Amino acid sequence: MNTNEAKKATSIRLKAGLYERIERMAKKEHRSITNLIELSLEKVFNYNVPNRETIEAIEELDRGEGLHFKSVEELFESI
């Protein structure tokens, strides 16, 4: 996930009970309420923006460059 992506502030209204549940869950997971809501929404919407290094690696493979392996075993043997 691209952690450098710009953030946009927003305001939402939630049912009090829902907010309290989110608050408890965030505290239990040692997260901020914002972080918990953001991660939950990313999962629901399958939102995944690759970082620059990942984009470059994908483009490298699309050009036919980079390392290619026929199996996971072959990959591990190369390490």
N, CA, C and O atoms as a Tinker XYZ file with bonds, in Angstrom:
   316  protein
     1  N      0.851000   -1.169000    0.000000    73     2
     2  CA     0.000000    0.000000    0.000000    64     1     3
     3  C      0.883000    1.213000    0.000000    63     2     4     5
     4  O      1.913000    1.240000    0.673000    81     3
     5  N      0.495000    2.208000   -0.742000    73     3     6
     6  CA     1.246000    3.451000   -0.807000    64     5     7
     7  C      0.921000    4.292000    0.420000    63     6     8     9
     8  O     -0.170000    4.853000    0.527000    81     7
     9  N      1.867000    4.375000    1.338000    73     7    10
    10  CA     1.622000    5.126000    2.576000    64     9    11
    11  C      1.854000    6.616000    2.387000    63    10    12    13
    12  O      1.596000    7.398000    3.302000    81    11
    13  N      2.334000    7.024000    1.218000    73    11    14
    14  CA     2.581000    8.434000    0.953000    64    13    15
    15  C      1.419000    9.100000    0.236000    63    14    16    17
    16  O      1.489000   10.288000   -0.078000    81    15
    17  N      0.371000    8.371000   -0.023000    73    15    18
    18  CA    -0.789000    8.931000   -0.715000    64    17    19
    19  C     -1.404000   10.041000    0.134000    63    18    20    21
    20  O     -1.543000    9.903000    1.349000    81    19
    21  N     -1.769000   11.137000   -0.520000    73    19    22
    22  CA    -2.359000   12.273000    0.190000    64    21    23
    23  C     -3.665000   11.860000    0.867000    63    22    24    25
    24  O     -4.402000   11.013000    0.361000    81    23
    25  N     -3.928000   12.456000    1.989000    73    23    26
    26  CA    -5.162000   12.173000    2.738000    64    25    27
    27  C     -6.116000   13.348000    2.587000    63    26    28    29
    28  O     -5.689000   14.486000    2.398000    81    27
    29  N     -7.395000   13.067000    2.670000    73    27    30
    30  CA    -8.420000   14.094000    2.581000    64    29    31
    31  C     -9.294000   13.994000    3.826000    63    30    32    33
    32  O     -9.828000   12.931000    4.142000    81    31
    33  N     -9.431000   15.100000    4.517000    73    31    34
    34  CA   -10.254000   15.129000    5.726000    64    33    35
    35  C    -11.727000   15.075000    5.349000    63    34    36    37
    36  O    -12.149000   15.642000    4.341000    81    35
    37  N    -12.495000   14.383000    6.175000    73    35    38
    38  CA   -13.931000   14.279000    5.946000    64    37    39
    39  C    -14.639000   14.171000    7.294000    63    38    40    41
    40  O    -14.011000   13.935000    8.326000    81    39
    41  N    -15.912000   14.342000    7.263000    73    39    42
    42  CA   -16.708000   14.222000    8.482000    64    41    43
    43  C    -17.884000   13.306000    8.173000    63    42    44    45
    44  O    -18.542000   13.458000    7.144000    81    43
    45  N    -18.148000   12.359000    9.062000    73    43    46
    46  CA   -19.283000   11.456000    8.866000    64    45    47
    47  C    -20.089000   11.377000   10.159000    63    46    48    49
    48  O    -19.568000   11.611000   11.250000    81    47
    49  N    -21.352000   11.047000   10.015000    73    47    50
    50  CA   -22.211000   10.838000   11.173000    64    49    51
    51  C    -22.439000    9.338000   11.312000    63    50    52    53
    52  O    -22.771000    8.654000   10.344000    81    51
    53  N    -22.257000    8.843000   12.521000    73    51    54
    54  CA   -22.457000    7.431000   12.808000    64    53    55
    55  C    -23.431000    7.294000   13.969000    63    54    56    57
    56  O    -23.533000    8.178000   14.819000    81    55
    57  N    -24.135000    6.188000   13.993000    73    55    58
    58  CA   -24.979000    5.877000   15.145000    64    57    59
    59  C    -24.062000    5.760000   16.358000    63    58    60    61
    60  O    -22.951000    5.241000   16.255000    81    59
    61  N    -24.527000    6.240000   17.498000    73    59    62
    62  CA   -23.716000    6.262000   18.711000    64    61    63
    63  C    -23.202000    4.870000   19.068000    63    62    64    65
    64  O    -22.044000    4.710000   19.453000    81    63
    65  N    -24.062000    3.871000   18.939000    73    63    66
    66  CA   -23.648000    2.509000   19.266000    64    65    67
    67  C    -22.563000    1.997000   18.339000    63    66    68    69
    68  O    -21.639000    1.311000   18.777000    81    67
    69  N    -22.669000    2.324000   17.072000    73    67    70
    70  CA   -21.656000    1.912000   16.101000    64    69    71
    71  C    -20.325000    2.584000   16.414000    63    70    72    73
    72  O    -19.275000    1.941000   16.397000    81    71
    73  N    -20.377000    3.877000   16.700000    73    71    74
    74  CA   -19.149000    4.597000   17.028000    64    73    75
    75  C    -18.488000    3.997000   18.270000    63    74    76    77
    76  O    -17.269000    3.835000   18.306000    81    75
    77  N    -19.273000    3.673000   19.269000    73    75    78
    78  CA   -18.721000    3.086000   20.496000    64    77    79
    79  C    -18.078000    1.733000   20.213000    63    78    80    81
    80  O    -17.039000    1.398000   20.781000    81    79
    81  N    -18.697000    0.971000   19.341000    73    79    82
    82  CA   -18.121000   -0.335000   18.975000    64    81    83
    83  C    -16.801000   -0.141000   18.241000    63    82    84    85
    84  O    -15.830000   -0.846000   18.515000    81    83
    85  N    -16.757000    0.806000   17.312000    73    83    86
    86  CA   -15.520000    1.107000   16.582000    64    85    87
    87  C    -14.447000    1.577000   17.558000    63    86    88    89
    88  O    -13.285000    1.184000   17.458000    81    87
    89  N    -14.850000    2.421000   18.500000    73    87    90
    90  CA   -13.918000    2.956000   19.494000    64    89    91
    91  C    -13.301000    1.832000   20.333000    63    90    92    93
    92  O    -12.095000    1.818000   20.578000    81    91
    93  N    -14.143000    0.895000   20.766000    73    91    94
    94  CA   -13.645000   -0.241000   21.562000    64    93    95
    95  C    -12.699000   -1.114000   20.735000    63    94    96    97
    96  O    -11.645000   -1.527000   21.217000    81    95
    97  N    -13.082000   -1.387000   19.497000    73    95    98
    98  CA   -12.257000   -2.232000   18.639000    64    97    99
    99  C    -10.917000   -1.564000   18.351000    63    98   100   101
   100  O     -9.876000   -2.222000   18.379000    81    99
   101  N    -10.935000   -0.271000   18.076000    73    99   102
   102  CA    -9.698000    0.463000   17.805000    64   101   103
   103  C     -8.777000    0.409000   19.020000    63   102   104   105
   104  O     -7.573000    0.197000   18.884000    81   103
   105  N     -9.342000    0.600000   20.196000    73   103   106
   106  CA    -8.543000    0.563000   21.420000    64   105   107
   107  C     -7.944000   -0.821000   21.625000    63   106   108   109
   108  O     -6.779000   -0.950000   22.001000    81   107
   109  N     -8.738000   -1.850000   21.378000    73   107   110
   110  CA    -8.286000   -3.235000   21.541000    64   109   111
   111  C     -7.130000   -3.545000   20.589000    63   110   112   113
   112  O     -6.208000   -4.278000   20.946000    81   111
   113  N     -7.181000   -2.986000   19.377000    73   111   114
   114  CA    -6.146000   -3.249000   18.371000    64   113   115
   115  C     -5.032000   -2.207000   18.386000    63   114   116   117
   116  O     -4.154000   -2.220000   17.524000    81   115
   117  N     -5.069000   -1.306000   19.365000    73   115   118
   118  CA    -4.057000   -0.242000   19.493000    64   117   119
   119  C     -3.963000    0.590000   18.215000    63   118   120   121
   120  O     -2.873000    0.876000   17.719000    81   119
   121  N     -5.123000    0.969000   17.696000    73   119   122
   122  CA    -5.210000    1.795000   16.487000    64   121   123
   123  C     -6.011000    3.045000   16.805000    63   122   124   125
   124  O     -6.743000    3.110000   17.794000    81   123
   125  N     -5.851000    4.033000   15.938000    73   123   126
   126  CA    -6.728000    5.188000   16.051000    64   125   127
   127  C     -8.062000    4.817000   15.403000    63   126   128   129
   128  O     -8.135000    3.884000   14.602000    81   127
   129  N     -9.096000    5.545000   15.753000    73   127   130
   130  CA   -10.405000    5.315000   15.142000    64   129   131
   131  C    -10.314000    5.540000   13.636000    63   130   132   133
   132  O    -10.874000    4.772000   12.853000    81   131
   133  N     -9.607000    6.598000   13.233000    73   131   134
   134  CA    -9.441000    6.893000   11.805000    64   133   135
   135  C     -8.769000    5.733000   11.082000    63   134   136   137
   136  O     -9.218000    5.324000   10.012000    81   135
   137  N     -7.689000    5.199000   11.666000    73   135   138
   138  CA    -6.969000    4.103000   11.039000    64   137   139
   139  C     -7.839000    2.873000   10.895000    63   138   140   141
   140  O     -7.822000    2.219000    9.852000    81   139
   141  N     -8.604000    2.547000   11.934000    73   139   142
   142  CA    -9.480000    1.379000   11.876000    64   141   143
   143  C    -10.543000    1.531000   10.790000    63   142   144   145
   144  O    -10.795000    0.598000   10.028000    81   143
   145  N    -11.163000    2.702000   10.723000    73   143   146
   146  CA   -12.190000    2.940000    9.694000    64   145   147
   147  C    -11.564000    2.889000    8.305000    63   146   148   149
   148  O    -12.127000    2.285000    7.391000    81   147
   149  N    -10.396000    3.522000    8.141000    73   147   150
   150  CA    -9.731000    3.538000    6.836000    64   149   151
   151  C     -9.375000    2.126000    6.380000    63   150   152   153
   152  O     -9.633000    1.766000    5.232000    81   151
   153  N     -8.790000    1.328000    7.259000    73   151   154
   154  CA    -8.440000   -0.048000    6.891000    64   153   155
   155  C     -9.683000   -0.871000    6.555000    63   154   156   157
   156  O     -9.667000   -1.675000    5.623000    81   155
   157  N    -10.759000   -0.668000    7.317000    73   155   158
   158  CA   -11.998000   -1.397000    7.053000    64   157   159
   159  C    -12.561000   -1.036000    5.681000    63   158   160   161
   160  O    -12.997000   -1.914000    4.936000    81   159
   161  N    -12.553000    0.244000    5.352000    73   159   162
   162  CA   -13.051000    0.678000    4.041000    64   161   163
   163  C    -12.165000    0.167000    2.903000    63   162   164   165
   164  O    -12.669000   -0.208000    1.845000    81   163
   165  N    -10.851000    0.154000    3.119000    73   163   166
   166  CA    -9.944000   -0.375000    2.096000    64   165   167
   167  C    -10.269000   -1.835000    1.799000    63   166   168   169
   168  O    -10.245000   -2.250000    0.640000    81   167
   169  N    -10.569000   -2.615000    2.828000    73   167   170
   170  CA   -10.920000   -4.027000    2.628000    64   169   171
   171  C    -12.240000   -4.157000    1.873000    63   170   172   173
   172  O    -12.342000   -4.946000    0.934000    81   171
   173  N    -13.244000   -3.393000    2.276000    73   171   174
   174  CA   -14.567000   -3.476000    1.655000    64   173   175
   175  C    -14.497000   -3.124000    0.165000    63   174   176   177
   176  O    -15.135000   -3.774000   -0.663000    81   175
   177  N    -13.721000   -2.098000   -0.163000    73   175   178
   178  CA   -13.645000   -1.627000   -1.547000    64   177   179
   179  C    -12.448000   -2.189000   -2.300000    63   178   180   181
   180  O    -12.167000   -1.767000   -3.422000    81   179
   181  N    -11.735000   -3.147000   -1.688000    73   179   182
   182  CA   -10.568000   -3.762000   -2.315000    64   181   183
   183  C     -9.634000   -2.687000   -2.862000    63   182   184   185
   184  O     -9.191000   -2.754000   -4.009000    81   183
   185  N     -9.346000   -1.702000   -2.025000    73   183   186
   186  CA    -8.546000   -0.546000   -2.415000    64   185   187
   187  C     -7.091000   -0.805000   -2.077000    63   186   188   189
   188  O     -6.723000   -0.902000   -0.906000    81   187
   189  N     -6.264000   -0.918000   -3.112000    73   187   190
   190  CA    -4.849000   -1.187000   -2.917000    64   189   191
   191  C     -4.074000   -0.422000   -3.973000    63   190   192   193
   192  O     -4.114000   -0.774000   -5.152000    81   191
   193  N     -3.380000    0.606000   -3.567000    73   191   194
   194  CA    -2.575000    1.403000   -4.490000    64   193   195
   195  C     -1.119000    1.023000   -4.278000    63   194   196   197
   196  O     -0.565000    1.281000   -3.209000    81   195
   197  N     -0.483000    0.409000   -5.285000    73   195   198
   198  CA     0.923000    0.007000   -5.111000    64   197   199
   199  C      1.837000    1.231000   -5.025000    63   198   200   201
   200  O      1.554000    2.279000   -5.607000    81   199
   201  N      2.941000    1.073000   -4.285000    73   199   202
   202  CA     3.911000    2.163000   -4.195000    64   201   203
   203  C      4.785000    2.194000   -5.454000    63   202   204   205
   204  O      4.679000    1.320000   -6.314000    81   203
   205  N      5.637000    3.199000   -5.549000    73   203   206
   206  CA     6.449000    3.403000   -6.756000    64   205   207
   207  C      7.344000    2.203000   -7.049000    63   206   208   209
   208  O      7.486000    1.802000   -8.204000    81   207
   209  N      7.948000    1.627000   -6.013000    73   207   210
   210  CA     8.835000    0.480000   -6.207000    64   209   211
   211  C      8.075000   -0.711000   -6.798000    63   210   212   213
   212  O      8.584000   -1.395000   -7.685000    81   211
   213  N      6.882000   -0.953000   -6.316000    73   211   214
   214  CA     6.074000   -2.054000   -6.839000    64   213   215
   215  C      5.650000   -1.791000   -8.278000    63   214   216   217
   216  O      5.675000   -2.702000   -9.105000    81   215
   217  N      5.262000   -0.563000   -8.584000    73   215   218
   218  CA     4.883000   -0.208000   -9.968000    64   217   219
   219  C      6.065000   -0.432000  -10.903000    63   218   220   221
   220  O      5.897000   -0.979000  -11.993000    81   219
   221  N      7.260000   -0.014000  -10.486000    73   219   222
   222  CA     8.450000   -0.209000  -11.312000    64   221   223
   223  C      8.740000   -1.686000  -11.527000    63   222   224   225
   224  O      9.135000   -2.084000  -12.622000    81   223
   225  N      8.550000   -2.498000  -10.502000    73   223   226
   226  CA     8.779000   -3.941000  -10.629000    64   225   227
   227  C      7.769000   -4.571000  -11.584000    63   226   228   229
   228  O      8.131000   -5.437000  -12.381000    81   227
   229  N      6.520000   -4.151000  -11.513000    73   227   230
   230  CA     5.487000   -4.660000  -12.425000    64   229   231
   231  C      5.827000   -4.277000  -13.857000    63   230   232   233
   232  O      5.731000   -5.103000  -14.764000    81   231
   233  N      6.226000   -3.023000  -14.062000    73   231   234
   234  CA     6.594000   -2.562000  -15.415000    64   233   235
   235  C      7.799000   -3.312000  -15.941000    63   234   236   237
   236  O      7.857000   -3.627000  -17.130000    81   235
   237  N      8.764000   -3.606000  -15.082000    73   235   238
   238  CA     9.947000   -4.368000  -15.472000    64   237   239
   239  C      9.541000   -5.753000  -15.986000    63   238   240   241
   240  O     10.033000   -6.204000  -17.020000    81   239
   241  N      8.653000   -6.416000  -15.265000    73   239   242
   242  CA     8.191000   -7.739000  -15.683000    64   241   243
   243  C      7.366000   -7.660000  -16.960000    63   242   244   245
   244  O      7.447000   -8.551000  -17.806000    81   243
   245  N      6.569000   -6.598000  -17.109000    73   243   246
   246  CA     5.781000   -6.423000  -18.337000    64   245   247
   247  C      6.679000   -6.269000  -19.560000    63   246   248   249
   248  O      6.285000   -6.640000  -20.665000    81   247
   249  N      7.892000   -5.721000  -19.372000    73   247   250
   250  CA     8.844000   -5.561000  -20.478000    64   249   251
   251  C      9.616000   -6.856000  -20.739000    63   250   252   253
   252  O     10.448000   -6.909000  -21.644000    81   251
   253  N      9.346000   -7.885000  -19.960000    73   251   254
   254  CA    10.032000   -9.163000  -20.128000    64   253   255
   255  C     11.367000   -9.216000  -19.406000    63   254   256   257
   256  O     12.146000  -10.148000  -19.605000    81   255
   257  N     11.632000   -8.230000  -18.577000    73   255   258
   258  CA    12.882000   -8.182000  -17.828000    64   257   259
   259  C     12.667000   -8.781000  -16.443000    63   258   260   261
   260  O     11.559000   -9.194000  -16.101000    81   259
   261  N     13.731000   -8.826000  -15.653000    73   259   262
   262  CA    13.619000   -9.342000  -14.290000    64   261   263
   263  C     13.798000  -10.843000  -14.245000    63   262   264   265
   264  O     14.010000  -11.494000  -15.268000    81   263
   265  N     13.711000  -11.372000  -13.062000    73   263   266
   266  CA    13.898000  -12.806000  -12.865000    64   265   267
   267  C     12.574000  -13.541000  -13.029000    63   266   268   269
   268  O     11.516000  -13.045000  -12.642000    81   267
   269  N     12.656000  -14.728000  -13.609000    73   267   270
   270  CA    11.466000  -15.568000  -13.800000    64   269   271
   271  C     11.764000  -16.951000  -13.237000    63   270   272   273
   272  O     12.862000  -17.478000  -13.413000    81   271
   273  N     10.789000  -17.527000  -12.566000    73   271   274
   274  CA    10.946000  -18.841000  -11.966000    64   273   275
   275  C      9.774000  -19.724000  -12.389000    63   274   276   277
   276  O      8.643000  -19.261000  -12.536000    81   275
   277  N     10.077000  -21.011000  -12.581000    73   275   278
   278  CA     9.039000  -21.958000  -12.990000    64   277   279
   279  C      8.265000  -22.507000  -11.800000    63   278   280   281
   280  O      7.171000  -23.047000  -11.962000    81   279
   281  N      8.832000  -22.371000  -10.604000    73   279   282
   282  CA     8.164000  -22.898000   -9.412000    64   281   283
   283  C      8.648000  -22.130000   -8.184000    63   282   284   285
   284  O      9.648000  -21.413000   -8.221000    81   283
   285  N      7.909000  -22.308000   -7.112000    73   283   286
   286  CA     8.295000  -21.689000   -5.842000    64   285   287
   287  C      9.620000  -22.296000   -5.364000    63   286   288   289
   288  O     10.472000  -21.598000   -4.814000    81   287
   289  N      9.775000  -23.592000   -5.579000    73   287   290
   290  CA    11.015000  -24.258000   -5.179000    64   289   291
   291  C     12.213000  -23.640000   -5.891000    63   290   292   293
   292  O     13.254000  -23.410000   -5.275000    81   291
   293  N     12.067000  -23.372000   -7.190000    73   291   294
   294  CA    13.136000  -22.752000   -7.969000    64   293   295
   295  C     13.465000  -21.357000   -7.415000    63   294   296   297
   296  O     14.631000  -20.968000   -7.346000    81   295
   297  N     12.447000  -20.630000   -7.032000    73   295   298
   298  CA    12.642000  -19.313000   -6.443000    64   297   299
   299  C     13.444000  -19.422000   -5.151000    63   298   300   301
   300  O     14.426000  -18.703000   -4.966000    81   299
   301  N     13.030000  -20.317000   -4.261000    73   299   302
   302  CA    13.728000  -20.454000   -2.983000    64   301   303
   303  C     15.163000  -20.946000   -3.151000    63   302   304   305
   304  O     16.041000  -20.566000   -2.377000    81   303
   305  N     15.406000  -21.777000   -4.144000    73   303   306
   306  CA    16.769000  -22.251000   -4.397000    64   305   307
   307  C     17.677000  -21.119000   -4.846000    63   306   308   309
   308  O     18.890000  -21.185000   -4.648000    81   307
   309  N     17.111000  -20.092000   -5.441000    73   307   310
   310  CA    17.922000  -18.972000   -5.938000    64   309   311
   311  C     18.301000  -17.993000   -4.839000    63   310   312   313
   312  O     19.165000  -17.138000   -5.034000    81   311
   313  N     17.662000  -18.114000   -3.694000    73   311   314
   314  CA    17.909000  -17.153000   -2.612000    64   313   315
   315  C     19.124000  -17.570000   -1.806000    63   314   316
   316  O     19.495000  -16.888000   -0.850000    81   315
